[in-house]
Every structure is written in structure tokens, then in C-alpha cells.
Amino acid sequence: MMERLNYGKVACLLVVPGKGAVRVYLKSEFQDTLGKQEFFVYRKKGIEPSQIPTEVVNTVVDMVLTATEAEMFAVQLILKRIHIF
């Protein structure tokens, strides 16, 4: 089950009942780097991605595709054991 909480963060909590949970989130440094790209200037103006010039889109896509998991994400142990009713 997934729920969008609108906290302004890109994160998820992965739970295995009886075993524990981890929080996986997009590192703020990576998010800040992406946010400075021209693509997001267009998006803030309400322009749909399909209407943004291809070279601008490709720059952001390439940044994401070439980044390592360690550059993009952090994983945090939340609980060693969690019980869901």
C-alpha cells in the first residue's frame, strides 16, 4: 500500500512485518542539483514535459541515468522490528 503525504520529500518507507523497516530517500544534494536544471524552469511555468525542448529534457534524464545509487539515495534503518496489526 502506498500513500502520498505531500511533505515535499521524495522518500518511501519499506516495511517487512516482524522484521523491520527502512526509509529510502532522495538525497537533498542530488535534488538540489536537479532543481537547478533548465528543465525545472519550464515545469515551474506549467509547461508539460512533452513540450520542453528535447535537449533540455535529455540533460536531466542523462543526469539521473548516469548517477550512482549512492549519489542519489540514502537508506536509513528505522526499526529493527515492527508489528503491523
Biopython code that builds the backbone (N, CA, C, O; Angstrom):
import numpy as np
from Bio.PDB.StructureBuilder import StructureBuilder

atoms = [
    (1, "MET", "N", (0.837, -1.165, 0.000)),
    (1, "MET", "CA", (0.000, 0.000, 0.000)),
    (1, "MET", "C", (0.881, 1.227, 0.000)),
    (1, "MET", "O", (1.897, 1.282, 0.694)),
    (2, "MET", "N", (0.482, 2.210, -0.786)),
    (2, "MET", "CA", (1.236, 3.454, -0.849)),
    (2, "MET", "C", (0.316, 4.619, -0.548)),
    (2, "MET", "O", (-0.878, 4.595, -0.848)),
    (3, "GLU", "N", (0.900, 5.633, 0.050)),
    (3, "GLU", "CA", (0.149, 6.838, 0.373)),
    (3, "GLU", "C", (1.029, 8.041, 0.126)),
    (3, "GLU", "O", (2.181, 8.074, 0.559)),
    (4, "ARG", "N", (0.494, 9.030, -0.567)),
    (4, "ARG", "CA", (1.235, 10.269, -0.795)),
    (4, "ARG", "C", (0.918, 11.219, 0.358)),
    (4, "ARG", "O", (-0.244, 11.526, 0.624)),
    (5, "LEU", "N", (1.970, 11.678, 1.038)),
    (5, "LEU", "CA", (1.776, 12.506, 2.224)),
    (5, "LEU", "C", (1.978, 13.995, 1.958)),
    (5, "LEU", "O", (1.604, 14.826, 2.786)),
    (6, "ASN", "N", (2.566, 14.341, 0.811)),
    (6, "ASN", "CA", (2.788, 15.740, 0.443)),
    (6, "ASN", "C", (3.633, 16.504, 1.457)),
    (6, "ASN", "O", (3.321, 17.644, 1.801)),
    (7, "TYR", "N", (4.697, 15.875, 1.930)),
    (7, "TYR", "CA", (5.619, 16.532, 2.847)),
    (7, "TYR", "C", (6.713, 17.284, 2.104)),
    (7, "TYR", "O", (7.535, 17.958, 2.725)),
    (8, "GLY", "N", (6.731, 17.173, 0.768)),
    (8, "GLY", "CA", (7.749, 17.843, -0.019)),
    (8, "GLY", "C", (9.055, 17.076, -0.107)),
    (8, "GLY", "O", (10.081, 17.631, -0.500)),
    (9, "LYS", "N", (9.021, 15.814, 0.255)),
    (9, "LYS", "CA", (10.223, 14.985, 0.213)),
    (9, "LYS", "C", (9.977, 13.820, -0.733)),
    (9, "LYS", "O", (8.842, 13.390, -0.934)),
    (10, "VAL", "N", (11.060, 13.322, -1.306)),
    (10, "VAL", "CA", (10.965, 12.143, -2.153)),
    (10, "VAL", "C", (11.525, 10.985, -1.333)),
    (10, "VAL", "O", (12.738, 10.789, -1.254)),
    (11, "ALA", "N", (10.619, 10.224, -0.725)),
    (11, "ALA", "CA", (11.038, 9.156, 0.178)),
    (11, "ALA", "C", (9.970, 8.083, 0.240)),
    (11, "ALA", "O", (8.806, 8.316, -0.085)),
    (12, "CYS", "N", (10.392, 6.902, 0.665)),
    (12, "CYS", "CA", (9.424, 5.833, 0.921)),
    (12, "CYS", "C", (9.903, 5.017, 2.113)),
    (12, "CYS", "O", (11.097, 4.945, 2.404)),
    (13, "LEU", "N", (8.960, 4.417, 2.779)),
    (13, "LEU", "CA", (9.238, 3.561, 3.916)),
    (13, "LEU", "C", (8.903, 2.143, 3.481)),
    (13, "LEU", "O", (7.774, 1.854, 3.083)),
    (14, "LEU", "N", (9.890, 1.264, 3.559)),
    (14, "LEU", "CA", (9.706, -0.130, 3.177)),
    (14, "LEU", "C", (9.660, -0.959, 4.454)),
    (14, "LEU", "O", (10.600, -0.943, 5.248)),
    (15, "VAL", "N", (8.555, -1.685, 4.647)),
    (15, "VAL", "CA", (8.331, -2.416, 5.888)),
    (15, "VAL", "C", (8.162, -3.903, 5.589)),
    (15, "VAL", "O", (7.420, -4.293, 4.688)),
    (16, "VAL", "N", (8.859, -4.711, 6.358)),
    (16, "VAL", "CA", (8.639, -6.152, 6.352)),
    (16, "VAL", "C", (8.119, -6.482, 7.747)),
    (16, "VAL", "O", (8.884, -6.466, 8.711)),
    (17, "PRO", "N", (6.812, -6.785, 7.865)),
    (17, "PRO", "CA", (6.223, -7.038, 9.183)),
    (17, "PRO", "C", (7.026, -8.080, 9.978)),
    (17, "PRO", "O", (7.380, -9.139, 9.460)),
    (18, "GLY", "N", (7.298, -7.755, 11.230)),
    (18, "GLY", "CA", (8.031, -8.642, 12.111)),
    (18, "GLY", "C", (9.534, -8.600, 11.930)),
    (18, "GLY", "O", (10.263, -9.197, 12.723)),
    (19, "LYS", "N", (10.016, -7.914, 10.912)),
    (19, "LYS", "CA", (11.462, -7.873, 10.661)),
    (19, "LYS", "C", (12.031, -6.475, 10.807)),
    (19, "LYS", "O", (13.115, -6.311, 11.367)),
    (20, "GLY", "N", (11.331, -5.464, 10.319)),
    (20, "GLY", "CA", (11.847, -4.111, 10.427)),
    (20, "GLY", "C", (11.445, -3.236, 9.263)),
    (20, "GLY", "O", (10.620, -3.615, 8.431)),
    (21, "ALA", "N", (12.043, -2.058, 9.217)),
    (21, "ALA", "CA", (11.697, -1.092, 8.182)),
    (21, "ALA", "C", (12.923, -0.260, 7.836)),
    (21, "ALA", "O", (13.807, -0.038, 8.664)),
    (22, "VAL", "N", (12.949, 0.190, 6.592)),
    (22, "VAL", "CA", (13.979, 1.128, 6.159)),
    (22, "VAL", "C", (13.294, 2.272, 5.431)),
    (22, "VAL", "O", (12.243, 2.108, 4.812)),
    (23, "ARG", "N", (13.920, 3.424, 5.525)),
    (23, "ARG", "CA", (13.458, 4.606, 4.804)),
    (23, "ARG", "C", (14.459, 4.869, 3.694)),
    (23, "ARG", "O", (15.656, 5.004, 3.949)),
    (24, "VAL", "N", (13.970, 4.941, 2.461)),
    (24, "VAL", "CA", (14.816, 5.238, 1.310)),
    (24, "VAL", "C", (14.407, 6.617, 0.823)),
    (24, "VAL", "O", (13.226, 6.869, 0.580)),
    (25, "TYR", "N", (15.386, 7.518, 0.680)),
    (25, "TYR", "CA", (15.034, 8.870, 0.258)),
    (25, "TYR", "C", (16.068, 9.441, -0.705)),
    (25, "TYR", "O", (17.243, 9.072, -0.693)),
    (26, "LEU", "N", (15.583, 10.352, -1.536)),
    (26, "LEU", "CA", (16.435, 11.054, -2.481)),
    (26, "LEU", "C", (17.259, 12.069, -1.702)),
    (26, "LEU", "O", (16.712, 12.883, -0.958)),
    (27, "LYS", "N", (18.565, 12.019, -1.873)),
    (27, "LYS", "CA", (19.444, 12.937, -1.149)),
    (27, "LYS", "C", (19.156, 14.373, -1.576)),
    (27, "LYS", "O", (18.954, 14.655, -2.757)),
    (28, "SER", "N", (19.142, 15.261, -0.609)),
    (28, "SER", "CA", (18.840, 16.662, -0.909)),
    (28, "SER", "C", (19.881, 17.280, -1.837)),
    (28, "SER", "O", (19.549, 18.148, -2.645)),
    (29, "GLU", "N", (21.132, 16.845, -1.732)),
    (29, "GLU", "CA", (22.171, 17.375, -2.609)),
    (29, "GLU", "C", (21.862, 17.053, -4.071)),
    (29, "GLU", "O", (22.028, 17.899, -4.950)),
    (30, "PHE", "N", (21.414, 15.833, -4.318)),
    (30, "PHE", "CA", (21.081, 15.428, -5.683)),
    (30, "PHE", "C", (19.838, 16.175, -6.154)),
    (30, "PHE", "O", (19.783, 16.646, -7.291)),
    (31, "GLN", "N", (18.849, 16.281, -5.284)),
    (31, "GLN", "CA", (17.626, 17.001, -5.621)),
    (31, "GLN", "C", (17.929, 18.474, -5.919)),
    (31, "GLN", "O", (17.349, 19.049, -6.839)),
    (32, "ASP", "N", (18.821, 19.078, -5.158)),
    (32, "ASP", "CA", (19.207, 20.475, -5.397)),
    (32, "ASP", "C", (19.891, 20.633, -6.751)),
    (32, "ASP", "O", (19.629, 21.594, -7.473)),
    (33, "THR", "N", (20.766, 19.690, -7.094)),
    (33, "THR", "CA", (21.453, 19.730, -8.387)),
    (33, "THR", "C", (20.455, 19.629, -9.532)),
    (33, "THR", "O", (20.544, 20.371, -10.510)),
    (34, "LEU", "N", (19.507, 18.710, -9.407)),
    (34, "LEU", "CA", (18.473, 18.572, -10.445)),
    (34, "LEU", "C", (17.623, 19.829, -10.539)),
    (34, "LEU", "O", (17.305, 20.292, -11.635)),
    (35, "GLY", "N", (17.260, 20.373, -9.396)),
    (35, "GLY", "CA", (16.380, 21.538, -9.362)),
    (35, "GLY", "C", (16.938, 22.773, -10.045)),
    (35, "GLY", "O", (16.182, 23.668, -10.422)),
    (36, "LYS", "N", (18.245, 22.831, -10.208)),
    (36, "LYS", "CA", (18.887, 23.975, -10.859)),
    (36, "LYS", "C", (18.895, 23.854, -12.381)),
    (36, "LYS", "O", (19.314, 24.778, -13.078)),
    (37, "GLN", "N", (18.437, 22.724, -12.889)),
    (37, "GLN", "CA", (18.457, 22.492, -14.329)),
    (37, "GLN", "C", (17.339, 23.270, -15.029)),
    (37, "GLN", "O", (16.289, 23.537, -14.444)),
    (38, "GLU", "N", (17.581, 23.618, -16.268)),
    (38, "GLU", "CA", (16.633, 24.403, -17.067)),
    (38, "GLU", "C", (15.267, 23.717, -17.193)),
    (38, "GLU", "O", (14.240, 24.389, -17.297)),
    (39, "PHE", "N", (15.258, 22.397, -17.183)),
    (39, "PHE", "CA", (14.015, 21.630, -17.274)),
    (39, "PHE", "C", (12.991, 22.115, -16.248)),
    (39, "PHE", "O", (11.809, 22.259, -16.561)),
    (40, "PHE", "N", (13.445, 22.361, -15.039)),
    (40, "PHE", "CA", (12.526, 22.741, -13.970)),
    (40, "PHE", "C", (12.066, 24.192, -14.067)),
    (40, "PHE", "O", (11.049, 24.559, -13.478)),
    (41, "VAL", "N", (12.797, 25.013, -14.798)),
    (41, "VAL", "CA", (12.319, 26.369, -15.091)),
    (41, "VAL", "C", (11.058, 26.266, -15.941)),
    (41, "VAL", "O", (10.073, 26.962, -15.696)),
    (42, "TYR", "N", (11.099, 25.396, -16.935)),
    (42, "TYR", "CA", (9.924, 25.161, -17.784)),
    (42, "TYR", "C", (8.765, 24.589, -16.969)),
    (42, "TYR", "O", (7.630, 25.047, -17.094)),
    (43, "ARG", "N", (9.053, 23.584, -16.132)),
    (43, "ARG", "CA", (7.995, 22.931, -15.356)),
    (43, "ARG", "C", (7.327, 23.901, -14.390)),
    (43, "ARG", "O", (6.112, 23.838, -14.199)),
    (44, "LYS", "N", (8.102, 24.805, -13.772)),
    (44, "LYS", "CA", (7.527, 25.779, -12.846)),
    (44, "LYS", "C", (6.589, 26.751, -13.554)),
    (44, "LYS", "O", (5.707, 27.345, -12.934)),
    (45, "LYS", "N", (6.794, 26.903, -14.863)),
    (45, "LYS", "CA", (5.893, 27.735, -15.668)),
    (45, "LYS", "C", (4.667, 26.964, -16.114)),
    (45, "LYS", "O", (3.799, 27.517, -16.790)),
    (46, "GLY", "N", (4.582, 25.687, -15.741)),
    (46, "GLY", "CA", (3.430, 24.864, -16.099)),
    (46, "GLY", "C", (3.543, 24.190, -17.455)),
    (46, "GLY", "O", (2.562, 23.640, -17.956)),
    (47, "ILE", "N", (4.711, 24.226, -18.047)),
    (47, "ILE", "CA", (4.911, 23.608, -19.358)),
    (47, "ILE", "C", (5.075, 22.100, -19.172)),
    (47, "ILE", "O", (5.878, 21.646, -18.357)),
    (48, "GLU", "N", (4.305, 21.338, -19.938)),
    (48, "GLU", "CA", (4.352, 19.886, -19.850)),
    (48, "GLU", "C", (5.688, 19.366, -20.384)),
    (48, "GLU", "O", (6.263, 19.957, -21.298)),
    (49, "PRO", "N", (6.185, 18.260, -19.816)),
    (49, "PRO", "CA", (7.470, 17.710, -20.270)),
    (49, "PRO", "C", (7.526, 17.447, -21.772)),
    (49, "PRO", "O", (8.577, 17.628, -22.386)),
    (50, "SER", "N", (6.432, 17.031, -22.366)),
    (50, "SER", "CA", (6.427, 16.747, -23.801)),
    (50, "SER", "C", (6.599, 18.011, -24.644)),
    (50, "SER", "O", (6.904, 17.926, -25.833)),
    (51, "GLN", "N", (6.406, 19.179, -24.035)),
    (51, "GLN", "CA", (6.545, 20.451, -24.746)),
    (51, "GLN", "C", (7.895, 21.135, -24.494)),
    (51, "GLN", "O", (8.180, 22.188, -25.065)),
    (52, "ILE", "N", (8.711, 20.536, -23.647)),
    (52, "ILE", "CA", (10.024, 21.094, -23.329)),
    (52, "ILE", "C", (11.013, 20.619, -24.398)),
    (52, "ILE", "O", (10.956, 19.460, -24.809)),
    (53, "PRO", "N", (11.919, 21.494, -24.855)),
    (53, "PRO", "CA", (12.887, 21.084, -25.884)),
    (53, "PRO", "C", (13.629, 19.797, -25.495)),
    (53, "PRO", "O", (14.037, 19.616, -24.348)),
    (54, "THR", "N", (13.787, 18.931, -26.465)),
    (54, "THR", "CA", (14.395, 17.619, -26.242)),
    (54, "THR", "C", (15.761, 17.707, -25.585)),
    (54, "THR", "O", (16.060, 16.916, -24.691)),
    (55, "GLU", "N", (16.598, 18.649, -26.006)),
    (55, "GLU", "CA", (17.943, 18.733, -25.427)),
    (55, "GLU", "C", (17.898, 19.094, -23.939)),
    (55, "GLU", "O", (18.766, 18.676, -23.173)),
    (56, "VAL", "N", (16.895, 19.864, -23.532)),
    (56, "VAL", "CA", (16.734, 20.235, -22.119)),
    (56, "VAL", "C", (16.293, 19.012, -21.314)),
    (56, "VAL", "O", (16.803, 18.761, -20.222)),
    (57, "VAL", "N", (15.355, 18.264, -21.857)),
    (57, "VAL", "CA", (14.886, 17.041, -21.200)),
    (57, "VAL", "C", (16.029, 16.032, -21.099)),
    (57, "VAL", "O", (16.243, 15.434, -20.044)),
    (58, "ASN", "N", (16.757, 15.847, -22.191)),
    (58, "ASN", "CA", (17.829, 14.850, -22.210)),
    (58, "ASN", "C", (18.917, 15.145, -21.188)),
    (58, "ASN", "O", (19.520, 14.218, -20.647)),
    (59, "THR", "N", (19.176, 16.412, -20.917)),
    (59, "THR", "CA", (20.184, 16.774, -19.923)),
    (59, "THR", "C", (19.806, 16.221, -18.555)),
    (59, "THR", "O", (20.645, 15.641, -17.865)),
    (60, "VAL", "N", (18.554, 16.397, -18.162)),
    (60, "VAL", "CA", (18.097, 15.909, -16.858)),
    (60, "VAL", "C", (18.028, 14.385, -16.845)),
    (60, "VAL", "O", (18.441, 13.753, -15.873)),
    (61, "VAL", "N", (17.518, 13.805, -17.901)),
    (61, "VAL", "CA", (17.430, 12.342, -17.978)),
    (61, "VAL", "C", (18.825, 11.733, -17.876)),
    (61, "VAL", "O", (19.018, 10.756, -17.152)),
    (62, "ASP", "N", (19.788, 12.290, -18.582)),
    (62, "ASP", "CA", (21.160, 11.775, -18.528)),
    (62, "ASP", "C", (21.755, 11.897, -17.125)),
    (62, "ASP", "O", (22.478, 11.006, -16.678)),
    (63, "MET", "N", (21.456, 12.987, -16.435)),
    (63, "MET", "CA", (21.954, 13.154, -15.063)),
    (63, "MET", "C", (21.446, 12.033, -14.165)),
    (63, "MET", "O", (22.195, 11.480, -13.359)),
    (64, "VAL", "N", (20.169, 11.707, -14.312)),
    (64, "VAL", "CA", (19.573, 10.660, -13.482)),
    (64, "VAL", "C", (20.117, 9.291, -13.872)),
    (64, "VAL", "O", (20.456, 8.487, -13.003)),
    (65, "LEU", "N", (20.201, 9.023, -15.166)),
    (65, "LEU", "CA", (20.643, 7.710, -15.619)),
    (65, "LEU", "C", (22.113, 7.435, -15.325)),
    (65, "LEU", "O", (22.498, 6.279, -15.150)),
    (66, "THR", "N", (22.931, 8.462, -15.269)),
    (66, "THR", "CA", (24.362, 8.252, -15.035)),
    (66, "THR", "C", (24.749, 8.344, -13.556)),
    (66, "THR", "O", (25.868, 7.984, -13.189)),
    (67, "ALA", "N", (23.846, 8.817, -12.715)),
    (67, "ALA", "CA", (24.141, 8.912, -11.277)),
    (67, "ALA", "C", (24.137, 7.521, -10.652)),
    (67, "ALA", "O", (23.355, 6.653, -11.040)),
    (68, "THR", "N", (25.008, 7.329, -9.695)),
    (68, "THR", "CA", (25.017, 6.059, -8.967)),
    (68, "THR", "C", (23.915, 6.085, -7.913)),
    (68, "THR", "O", (23.403, 7.145, -7.553)),
    (69, "GLU", "N", (23.563, 4.909, -7.432)),
    (69, "GLU", "CA", (22.564, 4.829, -6.362)),
    (69, "GLU", "C", (23.036, 5.595, -5.134)),
    (69, "GLU", "O", (22.241, 6.256, -4.466)),
    (70, "ALA", "N", (24.319, 5.507, -4.839)),
    (70, "ALA", "CA", (24.882, 6.197, -3.671)),
    (70, "ALA", "C", (24.804, 7.718, -3.813)),
    (70, "ALA", "O", (24.645, 8.423, -2.816)),
    (71, "GLU", "N", (24.914, 8.226, -5.034)),
    (71, "GLU", "CA", (24.793, 9.666, -5.267)),
    (71, "GLU", "C", (23.348, 10.132, -5.105)),
    (71, "GLU", "O", (23.095, 11.248, -4.652)),
    (72, "MET", "N", (22.417, 9.281, -5.472)),
    (72, "MET", "CA", (21.008, 9.670, -5.486)),
    (72, "MET", "C", (20.269, 9.388, -4.178)),
    (72, "MET", "O", (19.494, 10.223, -3.712)),
    (73, "PHE", "N", (20.503, 8.224, -3.589)),
    (73, "PHE", "CA", (19.668, 7.766, -2.485)),
    (73, "PHE", "C", (20.431, 7.513, -1.200)),
    (73, "PHE", "O", (21.628, 7.226, -1.209)),
    (74, "ALA", "N", (19.715, 7.627, -0.100)),
    (74, "ALA", "CA", (20.215, 7.225, 1.209)),
    (74, "ALA", "C", (19.215, 6.239, 1.788)),
    (74, "ALA", "O", (18.015, 6.326, 1.529)),
    (75, "VAL", "N", (19.725, 5.305, 2.572)),
    (75, "VAL", "CA", (18.882, 4.289, 3.205)),
    (75, "VAL", "C", (19.118, 4.374, 4.703)),
    (75, "VAL", "O", (20.256, 4.384, 5.174)),
    (76, "GLN", "N", (18.011, 4.435, 5.441)),
    (76, "GLN", "CA", (18.102, 4.597, 6.890)),
    (76, "GLN", "C", (17.275, 3.510, 7.568)),
    (76, "GLN", "O", (16.093, 3.352, 7.265)),
    (77, "LEU", "N", (17.886, 2.763, 8.482)),
    (77, "LEU", "CA", (17.165, 1.763, 9.263)),
    (77, "LEU", "C", (16.249, 2.492, 10.242)),
    (77, "LEU", "O", (16.702, 3.338, 11.013)),
    (78, "ILE", "N", (14.972, 2.165, 10.208)),
    (78, "ILE", "CA", (14.010, 2.835, 11.083)),
    (78, "ILE", "C", (13.797, 2.043, 12.368)),
    (78, "ILE", "O", (13.962, 2.578, 13.465)),
    (79, "LEU", "N", (13.439, 0.791, 12.236)),
    (79, "LEU", "CA", (13.187, -0.066, 13.390)),
    (79, "LEU", "C", (13.751, -1.447, 13.114)),
    (79, "LEU", "O", (13.740, -1.914, 11.976)),
    (80, "LYS", "N", (14.231, -2.082, 14.132)),
    (80, "LYS", "CA", (14.702, -3.449, 13.929)),
    (80, "LYS", "C", (13.529, -4.400, 13.808)),
    (80, "LYS", "O", (13.576, -5.353, 13.030)),
    (81, "ARG", "N", (12.489, -4.150, 14.564)),
    (81, "ARG", "CA", (11.279, -4.980, 14.485)),
    (81, "ARG", "C", (10.060, -4.074, 14.492)),
    (81, "ARG", "O", (9.988, -3.111, 15.255)),
    (82, "ILE", "N", (9.127, -4.391, 13.651)),
    (82, "ILE", "CA", (7.895, -3.584, 13.581)),
    (82, "ILE", "C", (6.726, -4.549, 13.473)),
    (82, "ILE", "O", (6.795, -5.544, 12.751)),
    (83, "HIS", "N", (5.686, -4.258, 14.171)),
    (83, "HIS", "CA", (4.489, -5.109, 14.151)),
    (83, "HIS", "C", (3.327, -4.314, 13.585)),
    (83, "HIS", "O", (3.016, -3.224, 14.066)),
    (84, "ILE", "N", (2.698, -4.854, 12.578)),
    (84, "ILE", "CA", (1.533, -4.201, 11.964)),
    (84, "ILE", "C", (0.311, -5.019, 12.309)),
    (84, "ILE", "O", (0.300, -6.240, 12.155)),
    (85, "PHE", "N", (-0.704, -4.344, 12.771)),
    (85, "PHE", "CA", (-1.926, -5.035, 13.197)),
    (85, "PHE", "C", (-2.849, -5.264, 12.040)),
    (85, "PHE", "O", (-3.927, -5.833, 12.213)),
]
sb = StructureBuilder()
sb.init_structure("model")
sb.init_model(0)
sb.init_chain("A")
sb.init_seg("    ")
for serial, (resi, resn, name, xyz) in enumerate(atoms, 1):
    if name == "N":
        sb.init_residue(resn, " ", resi, " ")
    sb.init_atom(name, np.array(xyz, "f"), 0.0, 1.0, " ", f" {name:<3s}", serial, name[0])
structure = sb.get_structure()
